[in-house]
Amino acid sequence: MTSPPRRLLLLSATIGEGHNATARAVEEAARRVWPGCEVSWLDVLEQMGSWVPASFNWIYAANVESTPWLYDWFYRALWRRRWFADGSRRFVGSWSGRRLRRRIAEHRPDLIVSTYPLGTAGLDWLRRRGELDVPLAAVVSDFCPHPFWVYARIDAHFVMSQVSLRELRRAEPEAVGAVCAPPVVTAFRPTDRATARRQFGLPEQGVTVLVSCGSLGFGSVERAVDASLAVEGVGRVVVVCGRNDALHQRCARRAERDHRLVPLGWTDDMPALTAAADVVVSNAGGATALEALACGRTLVMFEPIAGHGRANAELMAEAGLAELCPRSSDLTGLLCTLTTDPAELPRRERTALEHSRIADFTEQVAALAGLRRQQAAETMRAQDAFFVHAATPRTPQQAGAVLRLDGGTRSTQEWREHLRALVQHRAPGLPLLTRRLVERGHRRPRWQHVEEFDPARHVRCRELHSGTAREWHQARHAFFGTPVRADGPPWELLLLRDARTNRTELLAKAHHALGDGVAITSALLRLLSDDLTRAPDQPADRPPARRPGVGVLLRGLAHLASAGFAPSTGLEGRSTAGRSFAWREVPAADVRARARAHGTSSTAVLLAVVAEALHRLVDDRTGTTPGQRFRVMVPRTARLRHCVGVDEPGNHTRTLVVDLPIGPMPPARRVAQVSERVARAEEGEQPTAAGAVLAALGLLPAPVHRWAVRHVYHRRFFGAVISVLPGRRRPVRIGGARLTRVFPVLSLAEGVGLAVGVVSWADTAGFGVTTDSALLPDAAAFADRLLDAFDALEVPARGEESLRGR
């Protein structure tokens, strides 16, 4: 059982009385559930400077009364210009946090609750610097939680409705929020209307309208009075002027002429006044509105004040909790309806009471004792953000694989239960699988750690009915042709099984920002493998990482710059969302044998196979000419060379740009030329330069970074993505079945119609082909060309020069 806090600190501010009213509700609930708790208050504005409270109150009143256009501009800018909101929040948070730091340390609280946005900003600033380990909560009494109200490092935000929760996530997607009951003291509750009216000498019959526009009594108070008195069915109009003495005097003079008007100055008996009313008219949507809802009274927002007042009113109307009346005629018309239709007022009162009872505010405050610390989002590495910025609706950036399983005996239902249990228990311990992508406006993309998993969201199982090749083909295409969901950790699994033959495949896809193929494969093995004691294949000793020298970097940059634009081949064009996929396999031993026969690496052989297939494709379409080239981008893992563990999330690759020879020539010569060009690219320090460029791009503002990525990762610089991934030879079992084959699935870039991935697994090398179906329609046909090209390399090394490639 969680122990109650010994010391609770409330942060509020006297700018009007709304924030203090909310803090009093928190204090009342806290004293009820934690009788021995010491409750202290800090006025944030007073802590920010002796001159601040009076100045801020004057600025607020002047903006609302005299320059509402300026307040509106500021409020809209917070939503529309993320850089402006972030800069303003950082400035205010630094100011508030520095001033609160010492006072918070003096109070030594076990729990801090803020009811004022500038106080919440200061808490966020302190938490960002690691100075606050106690739970932090904010009660957002405005119906519309604008960006100044919510922060990623606050452990919980209480908001006023489901539509408020939606706006909270729009203002700060990383913020944790929950809907609470109206945070008002318990004196605001449904009570007998007649009894309350007798207390103030009001007639028990007829409709009573309460006009209350906050403790400062500003806005269109007198116009609200005029519009209310224009309705014959209104018996009394009680206007609370608060601390606005001039308003009180004007209303008192008018009351001498119209006995239906009852003007009041400052009063401490708002609960009874609210209970006495049938209709409460306000204009800001703060504490007065919440008190009206808690009492079950009909709420009207009349000529809302600028900025947050209008936003609150619109959101309350959307939620069905208030009527928005932007003009006097609207208020008069509404009151006419309420005074003539006997069913209308009870209906609205029931709606208000139902909302007030969605939760018990005291219980919600009690739950703060067990509040878990919110994990702050981390800024994404530039290499990972690259794939966030490159993603478009036409070119989603996701990596995937088809895992073929043999020898399993589980039914589809048993597979579902097994896989979901693995996700439930293992995924929380795998960093790559616990990250949720947070991308918003002009801010850099970030990762948010997720602790709780819904296995059903990540794992689906499907039993095929006919088991035909067409059914398998359609199931794979439907899975890989759909972008991975981004409302949680962006990875998904689909198990396909033919019950008649027991053929089983596990399809996996993940957002490319999570990691490169090596990282994703490693995470999947640790998630799914039956034998957790085996580590993925990797060298026992790796050389220490070395920072490249300036000369190396400059040489690589020069090599990249000299490559220029990619030559046109007729296979490029504007991307579409259509995708075609195909998978083929060859014996892994044959790949290694061809590499030995040609005196080169397996990677060079596989690239030469792709070059031969491209030659045949282009030759069949338009014909090829001697010396013709096809520019490809070849990602190469940097994990083993730079001491990056295979389990580390993120993309740790270096890129080669290679011009594959696709003109007529014997296959052996093509292998030799490809091998030579790959070596030249690596010797020219292309990978080092490419890595430096990616890191440098990450220093740019997010909008500029996105623009640069989409202009670099484009058909003007390469025509295909070819990736040769390291695999493993040792057997792996998943759910008792042997993982015998792995076929990679790669993503495309803008205007690039072809991607080929190859991975050697156990005894086979699996090819995965992805095409844009509008640029290169049939992935299967190209995959067959790959097999033909691979077979063409079977000729003996001697005598190959006499053969001509097709």
C-alpha positions in Angstrom: 0.0 0.0 0.0 1.4 3.4 -0.9 2.1 5.6 2.1 0.4 9.0 2.1 2.5 12.2 1.6 3.7 13.9 4.8 4.0 17.3 3.1 1.9 18.6 0.2 2.9 21.8 -1.6 0.3 23.7 -3.7 1.4 26.2 -6.4 -1.2 28.8 -7.2 -1.5 32.5 -8.1 -3.8 35.3 -7.3 -4.7 36.5 -10.8 -8.4 36.6 -10.3 -9.5 33.9 -7.9 -9.9 30.9 -10.2 -6.5 29.3 -9.6 -6.9 29.7 -5.8 -10.3 28.2 -5.9 -9.0 25.1 -7.6 -6.1 24.9 -5.1 -8.6 25.1 -2.2 -10.5 22.1 -3.7 -7.2 20.1 -3.8 -6.4 21.1 -0.2 -9.9 20.1 1.0 -9.6 16.7 -0.6 -6.0 16.2 0.6 -7.0 16.9 4.2 -9.9 14.5 4.0 -7.8 11.6 2.7 -4.5 12.4 4.5 -5.4 13.8 7.9 -1.8 14.1 9.1 -0.5 15.8 5.9 1.0 19.2 6.2 -0.4 21.4 3.3 1.5 24.5 2.3 0.9 27.1 -0.5 3.1 29.2 -2.7 1.9 32.0 -4.8 3.9 31.7 -8.0 3.6 35.3 -9.0 4.8 36.5 -5.6 7.8 34.2 -5.9 8.7 35.5 -9.4 9.2 39.1 -8.0 7.5 41.6 -5.7 6.4 43.7 -8.7 5.0 40.7 -10.7 1.6 40.1 -9.1 0.3 43.7 -9.6 1.9 44.0 -13.1 0.6 40.6 -14.3 -2.9 41.4 -13.0 -2.8 44.8 -14.7 -1.6 43.3 -18.0 -4.3 40.6 -17.9 -7.1 43.1 -17.2 -5.8 45.6 -19.8 -5.6 42.9 -22.5 -9.1 41.6 -21.8 -10.7 45.0 -21.5 -8.7 47.3 -23.8 -6.7 45.2 -26.3 -8.4 41.8 -26.7 -6.9 41.6 -30.2 -3.4 41.5 -28.7 -4.5 38.7 -26.3 -6.1 36.8 -29.1 -2.9 37.1 -31.2 -0.8 35.8 -28.4 -3.1 32.9 -27.7 -3.4 31.9 -31.4 0.4 32.1 -31.7 0.9 29.6 -28.9 -1.0 27.1 -31.0 0.1 28.0 -34.5 3.8 28.7 -34.0 5.3 25.9 -32.1 8.7 27.7 -31.9 7.0 30.7 -30.3 5.2 28.5 -27.7 8.3 26.5 -26.9 10.4 29.7 -26.6 7.8 31.4 -24.3 7.5 28.3 -22.1 11.3 27.9 -21.8 11.6 31.6 -20.8 8.8 31.5 -18.3 9.8 28.1 -16.9 13.3 29.3 -16.3 12.1 32.4 -14.6 9.6 30.6 -12.5 11.7 27.6 -11.8 14.8 29.5 -10.6 12.6 31.5 -8.2 10.7 28.5 -6.9 13.8 26.3 -6.4 14.8 27.6 -3.0 11.3 27.8 -1.6 10.4 24.3 -2.7 13.6 23.0 -1.0 12.6 24.8 2.2 9.2 23.0 2.2 10.7 19.6 1.4 7.4 18.4 -0.1 6.5 14.7 -0.8 4.0 15.8 -3.5 3.5 19.0 -5.5 0.3 20.0 -7.2 0.1 23.1 -9.4 -3.1 24.9 -10.3 -1.3 27.8 -12.2 0.4 27.3 -15.6 3.5 29.4 -14.8 4.0 27.3 -11.7 3.7 24.1 -13.8 6.3 25.6 -16.2 8.7 26.1 -13.4 8.2 22.5 -12.2 8.9 21.2 -15.7 12.1 23.3 -15.8 13.3 21.9 -12.5 12.5 18.4 -13.4 14.3 18.7 -16.7 17.4 19.5 -14.6 17.0 16.5 -12.4 16.1 18.6 -9.3 12.7 17.3 -8.5 12.2 13.6 -7.7 8.8 14.0 -6.0 5.6 13.4 -7.9 4.3 16.4 -9.8 0.7 17.0 -10.8 -1.2 19.8 -12.4 -4.9 20.5 -12.2 -5.9 22.4 -15.4 -9.1 24.2 -14.5 -9.4 25.8 -18.0 -11.5 23.6 -20.3 -9.0 24.2 -23.0 -5.5 23.2 -21.9 -3.4 25.5 -24.0 0.4 24.9 -24.5 1.3 26.9 -21.4 -0.7 24.5 -19.2 0.8 21.1 -20.1 4.3 19.8 -20.0 5.9 16.4 -20.8 7.8 16.1 -17.5 4.7 16.6 -15.3 3.6 13.2 -14.0 -0.2 13.8 -14.3 -2.5 16.5 -15.6 -6.2 16.6 -14.5 -8.4 18.1 -17.3 -12.0 18.9 -17.4 -13.5 16.6 -20.1 -12.7 14.2 -22.9 -12.5 17.0 -25.4 -10.1 18.7 -23.0 -8.0 15.6 -23.0 -7.9 15.7 -26.8 -6.6 19.3 -26.7 -4.0 18.4 -24.1 -2.6 15.8 -26.5 -2.6 18.4 -29.3 -0.8 20.9 -27.1 1.7 18.4 -25.8 1.5 14.8 -27.2 3.9 13.5 -24.5 1.8 14.8 -21.6 0.0 12.4 -19.3 -3.6 13.4 -18.7 -6.8 12.2 -17.2 -10.3 13.6 -16.9 -11.4 14.6 -13.4 -14.5 15.7 -11.7 -14.9 19.5 -11.4 -12.2 20.5 -8.9 -14.3 22.6 -6.6 -14.8 22.5 -2.8 -17.7 20.3 -1.6 -19.8 23.3 -0.7 -20.6 23.5 -4.5 -23.1 20.6 -4.7 -26.7 20.2 -5.8 -28.9 21.7 -3.0 -32.5 22.8 -2.7 -33.1 25.9 -4.9 -35.9 27.3 -2.8 -33.9 27.1 0.4 -31.0 28.9 -1.2 -33.3 31.6 -2.6 -34.8 32.3 0.8 -31.3 33.0 2.1 -30.9 35.9 -0.3 -34.5 37.1 -0.3 -35.1 35.9 -3.9 -38.6 34.8 -5.0 -38.9 31.0 -5.0 -40.8 31.0 -8.3 -39.6 32.1 -11.7 -36.3 31.8 -13.4 -33.2 33.3 -11.7 -30.2 34.2 -13.7 -26.8 34.6 -12.0 -24.3 36.7 -14.0 -20.8 36.0 -12.6 -17.7 36.8 -14.6 -15.0 36.1 -12.1 -13.6 38.1 -9.1 -12.4 40.9 -11.4 -15.9 41.3 -12.9 -14.7 42.3 -16.4 -16.0 41.6 -19.8 -19.5 42.1 -21.1 -21.2 41.9 -17.7 -23.7 44.8 -18.3 -24.6 43.6 -21.8 -25.4 40.2 -20.2 -27.6 41.9 -17.7 -29.4 43.8 -20.4 -30.0 40.7 -22.5 -31.3 38.8 -19.5 -33.7 41.5 -18.3 -35.1 41.7 -21.8 -36.8 38.4 -21.2 -40.2 38.6 -19.4 -39.9 35.2 -18.0 -36.8 36.0 -16.0 -37.7 36.8 -12.5 -34.4 38.0 -11.1 -31.0 38.7 -12.5 -28.3 38.5 -9.8 -25.0 40.1 -10.9 -21.8 39.4 -8.9 -19.4 42.3 -9.5 -16.5 40.9 -7.4 -13.8 43.4 -6.8 -15.0 45.7 -9.6 -16.4 48.6 -7.5 -17.2 50.7 -10.5 -19.3 48.0 -12.0 -21.1 47.5 -8.7 -22.0 51.1 -8.5 -23.3 51.2 -12.0 -25.4 48.1 -11.4 -26.7 49.5 -8.1 -27.9 52.7 -9.8 -29.7 50.6 -12.4 -31.3 48.4 -9.7 -33.1 51.5 -8.4 -35.0 51.5 -11.6 -35.5 47.8 -12.1 -36.3 45.7 -9.0 -35.5 42.5 -10.9 -31.8 43.3 -10.8 -29.9 42.3 -7.7 -26.2 43.7 -7.7 -23.7 42.2 -5.3 -20.1 43.1 -4.6 -17.5 40.7 -3.2 -19.2 37.7 -1.6 -17.9 34.6 0.1 -21.2 32.7 -0.4 -21.0 31.8 -4.0 -22.1 28.1 -3.3 -25.5 29.3 -2.1 -25.8 31.9 -4.8 -25.0 29.3 -7.5 -27.5 26.9 -5.9 -30.2 29.6 -6.0 -29.8 30.2 -9.7 -31.4 28.4 -12.6 -29.0 29.7 -15.2 -25.3 30.8 -14.6 -23.9 33.3 -17.2 -20.1 33.6 -17.4 -17.5 34.5 -19.9 -14.2 32.8 -19.2 -14.9 29.1 -18.5 -12.8 28.9 -15.3 -13.8 28.3 -11.7 -17.2 29.9 -12.0 -18.1 27.5 -14.8 -16.9 24.5 -12.9 -18.8 25.5 -9.8 -22.0 25.8 -11.9 -21.6 22.3 -13.3 -20.9 20.9 -9.9 -24.2 22.4 -8.6 -26.0 21.0 -11.7 -27.0 24.4 -13.1 -27.4 25.4 -16.7 -24.3 27.2 -17.9 -24.1 29.9 -20.6 -20.9 31.4 -22.0 -21.8 34.9 -23.1 -19.5 37.0 -25.3 -16.4 35.1 -24.0 -13.3 37.1 -23.3 -10.4 36.9 -25.7 -7.9 34.1 -25.9 -8.5 31.3 -23.4 -12.0 32.5 -22.7 -13.2 31.9 -26.2 -11.4 28.6 -26.5 -12.9 27.4 -23.2 -16.4 28.4 -24.3 -16.1 26.6 -27.7 -14.8 23.4 -26.0 -17.5 23.4 -23.4 -20.2 23.9 -26.1 -18.6 21.0 -28.1 -18.8 18.8 -25.0 -22.5 19.7 -24.5 -21.8 21.3 -21.1 -22.5 24.9 -21.9 -24.4 27.1 -24.4 -22.3 29.5 -26.3 -24.0 32.9 -26.9 -21.6 35.3 -28.8 -24.3 38.0 -29.1 -26.9 39.6 -26.9 -29.7 38.4 -29.2 -28.4 34.8 -28.7 -28.6 35.1 -24.9 -32.1 36.6 -25.0 -33.3 33.9 -27.4 -31.9 31.1 -25.2 -33.4 32.5 -22.1 -36.8 32.8 -23.9 -36.5 29.1 -24.7 -35.5 28.2 -21.1 -38.4 30.1 -19.6 -41.1 28.8 -21.9 -40.1 25.1 -22.3 -40.5 23.3 -18.9 -38.4 20.4 -20.0 -35.3 22.3 -21.1 -33.8 23.4 -17.8 -34.1 19.9 -16.2 -32.5 18.3 -19.2 -29.5 20.6 -19.1 -29.2 20.2 -15.3 -29.0 16.4 -15.7 -26.3 16.8 -18.2 -24.3 19.0 -15.9 -24.7 16.6 -13.0 -23.8 13.6 -15.0 -20.5 15.3 -16.0 -19.8 16.2 -12.4 -20.2 12.6 -11.3 -17.8 11.1 -13.8 -15.3 10.6 -11.0 -14.8 11.4 -7.3 -12.3 14.2 -7.1 -11.3 13.2 -3.6 -10.4 9.7 -4.7 -8.5 11.2 -7.6 -6.4 13.3 -5.3 -5.9 10.3 -3.0 -4.4 8.4 -6.0 -1.7 11.0 -6.3 0.1 9.3 -3.4 1.0 6.5 -5.8 1.7 8.7 -8.8 4.5 7.2 -11.0 7.2 9.5 -12.3 6.7 10.4 -16.0 9.5 9.3 -18.2 10.7 12.3 -20.3 10.9 11.9 -24.0 14.4 11.8 -25.5 15.4 13.7 -28.6 15.9 11.3 -31.5 19.3 10.8 -33.0 19.7 12.5 -36.4 20.2 9.1 -38.1 16.9 7.9 -36.7 15.1 11.2 -37.3 16.2 10.9 -40.9 13.6 8.2 -41.5 10.9 10.1 -39.7 11.4 13.1 -42.0 11.7 10.8 -45.1 8.3 9.2 -44.5 5.4 10.4 -46.5 2.0 8.8 -47.2 3.5 7.6 -50.5 6.8 6.4 -49.0 6.3 5.1 -45.5 9.6 4.2 -44.0 9.4 0.7 -42.4 11.6 -2.3 -42.4 10.2 -5.8 -42.2 10.9 -9.5 -42.7 9.2 -12.8 -43.4 10.3 -15.5 -41.0 9.5 -19.0 -42.2 9.0 -21.6 -39.4 9.2 -25.3 -39.9 8.3 -28.2 -37.5 5.9 -26.4 -35.2 2.9 -28.2 -33.8 0.9 -25.3 -32.2 -2.6 -24.4 -33.4 -3.3 -20.9 -34.4 -4.9 -20.1 -31.0 -1.9 -21.6 -29.2 0.4 -19.4 -31.3 -1.7 -16.3 -30.5 -1.4 -17.0 -26.8 2.3 -17.8 -26.9 3.3 -14.7 -28.9 1.2 -12.3 -26.9 2.6 -13.8 -23.6 6.1 -13.1 -25.0 5.2 -9.5 -25.8 3.6 -9.1 -22.4 6.7 -10.3 -20.5 9.7 -9.7 -22.7 9.0 -6.5 -24.7 9.2 -4.1 -21.7 12.9 -5.2 -21.3 13.8 -4.5 -24.9 14.5 -0.7 -25.4 13.8 -0.9 -29.2 10.3 -2.2 -28.7 9.3 0.2 -25.9 9.6 3.4 -27.8 6.7 5.5 -29.1 7.3 8.1 -31.8 6.4 11.7 -30.8 6.4 14.0 -33.8 4.8 17.4 -33.6 4.9 20.5 -35.8 8.3 22.2 -35.9 9.8 20.3 -33.0 12.5 17.6 -33.4 11.0 14.1 -33.4 11.4 12.3 -30.1 11.0 8.9 -28.4 8.7 8.4 -25.5 9.2 5.3 -23.4 6.1 3.1 -23.0 5.9 0.8 -19.9 2.6 -0.9 -20.5 1.9 -3.0 -23.6 -1.3 -4.2 -25.2 -0.2 -7.5 -26.8 -3.2 -7.6 -29.0 -2.1 -4.3 -30.6 1.2 -5.8 -31.6 0.4 -9.4 -32.4 -2.2 -10.8 -34.7 -2.7 -14.3 -36.0 -4.6 -15.4 -39.1 -5.5 -18.9 -40.2 -5.6 -19.3 -44.0 -8.6 -21.0 -45.4 -7.5 -22.4 -48.8 -3.7 -22.2 -48.3 -3.2 -21.4 -52.0 -0.2 -19.4 -53.2 -2.6 -16.6 -54.0 -3.9 -16.4 -50.5 -0.4 -16.4 -49.0 0.5 -13.7 -51.5 -2.5 -11.5 -50.6 -2.0 -11.8 -46.9 1.7 -10.8 -47.1 0.9 -7.9 -49.4 -1.9 -6.6 -47.2 0.4 -6.6 -44.2 3.5 -5.0 -45.7 1.5 -2.6 -47.9 -0.1 -1.0 -44.8 2.0 1.5 -42.8 2.8 0.4 -39.3 0.6 2.0 -36.6 2.2 5.0 -34.9 -0.2 5.4 -31.9 2.2 3.3 -29.8 5.6 1.6 -30.3 5.6 1.3 -34.1 6.1 -2.4 -34.7 3.7 -5.2 -35.5 3.7 -9.0 -35.9 1.3 -11.2 -38.0 1.4 -15.0 -37.8 0.1 -16.8 -40.9 -0.7 -20.5 -40.7 -2.2 -23.1 -43.0 -3.9 -25.6 -40.6 -4.0 -28.3 -43.2 -0.2 -28.3 -44.0 1.0 -26.6 -40.7 2.9 -24.2 -42.8 3.7 -21.2 -40.7 5.2 -17.8 -41.3 5.7 -14.8 -39.0 5.6 -11.4 -40.6 7.2 -8.5 -38.9 7.4 -4.7 -39.6 8.7 -1.7 -37.7 9.2 1.9 -38.4 12.7 2.4 -39.8 13.4 5.1 -37.1 13.5 2.3 -34.5 16.6 0.8 -36.0 18.4 -0.7 -38.9 17.9 -4.3 -40.0 20.5 -5.6 -37.6 18.9 -3.9 -34.6 15.4 -4.9 -35.5 16.3 -8.5 -36.2 18.2 -8.7 -32.9 15.2 -7.3 -30.9 12.9 -9.7 -32.6 15.1 -12.7 -31.7 15.3 -11.7 -28.1 11.6 -11.2 -28.1 10.7 -14.5 -29.8 13.5 -17.0 -29.4 13.0 -20.0 -27.2 16.7 -20.0 -26.1 17.5 -16.7 -24.5 21.0 -17.8 -23.5 22.3 -17.6 -27.0 23.4 -14.2 -28.1 23.2 -13.1 -31.8 26.3 -13.9 -33.9 29.0 -11.3 -33.5 32.8 -11.2 -33.3 34.3 -11.9 -29.9 36.6 -8.9 -30.1 35.9 -5.6 -31.8 38.4 -2.8 -32.3 37.8 0.3 -30.3 35.9 3.1 -32.1 38.0 5.8 -33.7 36.8 9.3 -34.6 37.6 10.0 -38.2 40.2 12.6 -38.9 39.6 15.8 -40.8 41.4 14.6 -43.8 39.4 11.4 -44.0 36.2 13.3 -43.6 37.1 15.8 -46.3 38.1 13.1 -48.7 34.8 11.3 -48.2 32.8 14.5 -48.7 34.7 15.2 -51.9 34.0 11.7 -53.1 30.3 12.1 -52.4 30.1 15.5 -54.1 31.9 14.3 -57.2 29.2 11.6 -57.7 26.7 14.2 -58.9 23.2 13.3 -59.8 22.1 9.7 -60.6 22.0 8.8 -64.3 18.4 8.3 -65.7 17.3 4.8 -66.5 13.6 5.1 -67.1 12.7 3.3 -63.9 12.3 6.4 -61.8 9.3 8.8 -61.5 6.8 10.1 -59.0 6.2 7.8 -56.2 2.8 6.2 -55.5 1.4 4.3 -52.5 1.1 1.1 -54.5 3.5 -1.7 -53.5 4.5 -5.0 -55.0 6.5 -7.6 -53.0 8.3 -10.8 -53.8 10.6 -13.2 -52.0 13.1 -15.7 -53.4 15.9 -17.9 -52.0 19.2 -19.4 -53.1 21.6 -21.7 -51.2 23.9 -19.7 -48.9 26.7 -22.1 -49.7 26.4 -21.2 -53.4 26.7 -17.5 -52.6 29.9 -18.1 -50.7 31.2 -20.5 -53.4 30.7 -17.8 -56.1 32.4 -15.2 -54.0 35.5 -17.5 -53.6 35.5 -18.4 -57.3 35.5 -14.7 -58.3 37.9 -13.7 -55.6 35.6 -11.1 -53.9 33.1 -10.7 -51.1 29.6 -12.1 -50.9 28.3 -8.6 -50.9 30.0 -7.8 -54.2 28.6 -11.0 -55.7 25.0 -10.1 -54.6 25.3 -6.6 -55.9 26.6 -8.0 -59.2 23.5 -10.2 -59.3 21.3 -7.2 -58.9 23.3 -5.4 -61.6 22.8 -8.3 -63.9 19.1 -8.4 -63.2 18.8 -4.6 -63.8 20.8 -5.0 -67.1 18.3 -7.6 -68.3 15.3 -5.5 -67.2 16.5 -2.3 -68.9 17.7 -4.1 -71.9 14.3 -5.7 -72.4 12.6 -2.3 -72.1 14.8 0.2 -73.9 18.1 -1.5 -74.7 21.4 -0.9 -72.9 24.6 0.6 -74.1 28.3 -0.1 -73.1 29.2 1.9 -70.0 25.7 2.4 -68.9 25.3 2.9 -65.1 22.6 2.5 -62.5 23.1 4.4 -59.2 22.2 2.5 -56.1 22.4 3.3 -52.4 23.9 0.5 -50.3 23.5 0.8 -46.5 26.4 -0.9 -44.6 26.2 -1.7 -40.9 28.7 0.1 -38.7 27.9 -1.9 -35.6 30.7 -4.4 -35.7 33.3 -2.0 -36.9 32.5 0.8 -34.4 31.7 -1.1 -31.2 28.0 -0.6 -31.5 26.2 -3.5 -30.0 23.7 -5.4 -32.1 21.1 -4.9 -29.4 21.4 -1.1 -29.4 18.3 0.6 -30.8 18.7 3.0 -33.7 20.2 3.2 -37.1 24.0 2.6 -37.1 24.7 2.3 -40.8 27.0 4.0 -43.3 26.0 4.5 -46.9 27.8 3.7 -50.1 26.7 5.2 -53.4 27.7 2.8 -56.1 27.2 3.0 -59.9 26.4 -0.5 -60.9 27.5 -1.4 -64.5 24.4 -2.5 -66.4 25.7 -2.3 -69.9 26.3 -5.5 -72.0 29.2 -7.5 -70.5 30.0 -11.1 -69.3 28.7 -11.8 -65.8 32.3 -12.4 -64.5 33.4 -8.9 -65.7 30.3 -7.4 -64.1 31.3 -9.0 -60.8 34.8 -7.6 -61.1 33.6 -4.1 -61.9 31.1 -4.1 -59.0 33.8 -5.3 -56.6 36.2 -2.6 -57.8 33.6 0.1 -57.4 32.5 -1.0 -54.0 36.2 -1.0 -52.9 36.7 2.4 -54.4 33.7 3.9 -52.5 34.9 2.5 -49.3 38.5 3.6 -49.8 37.2 7.1 -50.7 35.7 7.2 -47.1 32.2 7.6 -48.5 30.6 5.8 -45.5 32.4 8.2 -43.0 31.3 11.2 -45.0 27.7 10.0 -45.3 27.6 9.5 -41.5 28.9 13.0 -40.9 26.4 14.5 -43.3 23.5 12.7 -41.5 24.8 14.0 -38.1 25.2 17.6 -39.5 21.6 17.6 -40.9 20.4 16.8 -37.4 21.7 20.1 -36.2 19.3 22.0 -38.4 15.9 23.1 -37.2 13.3 20.4 -37.6 11.5 22.0 -40.6 14.8 22.5 -42.4 16.0 19.0 -41.5 12.8 17.6 -43.0 13.2 19.6 -46.2 16.8 18.6 -46.6 16.1 14.9 -46.0 13.4 14.8 -48.6 15.6 16.5 -51.1 18.5 14.1 -50.5 16.7 10.8 -50.1 15.3 11.1 -53.6 15.5 9.7 -57.1 17.8 12.5 -58.2 20.6 10.9 -56.3 20.0 7.1 -56.6 17.6 4.7 -58.4 17.4 1.8 -56.0 18.2 0.7 -52.4 20.2 -2.5 -52.1 21.0 -3.9 -48.6 23.0 -7.0 -47.8 22.3 -7.8 -44.2 24.3 -10.1 -41.9 22.5 -13.2 -40.8 23.4 -16.2 -38.7 24.0 -19.9 -39.3 23.2 -21.3 -35.9 19.6 -22.7 -35.5 16.9 -20.6 -33.8 13.6 -21.9 -32.5 10.4 -19.9 -32.0 7.6 -21.6 -30.2 9.2 -24.9 -30.8 9.5 -24.4 -34.5 12.8 -23.9 -36.4 13.4 -20.5 -38.0 14.8 -21.7 -41.3 14.5 -18.7 -43.7 14.4 -14.9 -43.3 13.4 -12.7 -46.2 13.9 -8.9 -45.7 11.4 -6.2 -46.7 12.8 -2.8 -47.4 11.2 0.6 -47.9 11.4 2.9 -50.9 12.5 6.5 -51.2 10.7 9.3 -53.1 10.7 8.6 -56.8 12.7 5.3 -56.3 10.8 2.3 -57.5 13.1 -0.6 -56.4 14.5 -1.9 -53.1 16.3 -5.3 -52.7 17.3 -6.8 -49.4 19.3 -10.0 -48.9 20.0 -11.9 -45.7 21.8 -15.2 -45.2 20.0 -17.4 -42.7 21.0 -20.9 -41.8 21.4 -22.6 -45.2 19.7 -20.1 -47.5 20.2 -16.5 -48.7 16.8 -14.9 -48.9 16.0 -12.1 -51.4 13.2 -9.6 -50.6 12.1 -7.3 -53.4 9.9 -4.2 -53.0 8.7 -2.2 -55.9 6.5 0.8 -56.5 3.8 -0.8 -58.6 3.5 2.3 -60.8 7.2 2.5 -61.6 8.2 -1.2 -61.7 5.0 -3.1 -61.6 5.9 -6.7 -61.0 8.2 -7.4 -58.1 7.9 -11.2 -58.8 9.2 -10.8 -62.3 12.3 -8.8 -61.1 12.8 -11.5 -58.4 12.9 -14.1 -61.1 15.5 -12.1 -63.0 17.6 -12.1 -59.8 17.5 -15.9 -59.8 18.5 -16.1 -63.5 21.3 -13.6 -62.9 22.5 -15.7 -60.0 22.5 -18.9 -62.1 24.5 -17.0 -64.8 27.5 -16.8 -62.4 27.8 -20.6 -62.3 30.2 -20.6 -65.3 33.9 -21.4 -64.5 36.1 -18.5 -63.7 38.2 -19.2 -66.8 36.5 -18.6 -70.1 33.9 -16.3 -68.7 35.3 -13.5 -70.6 34.0 -15.1 -73.8 30.5 -15.0 -72.7 28.3 -12.0 -73.1 25.5 -11.0 -70.7 22.1 -10.7 -72.1 
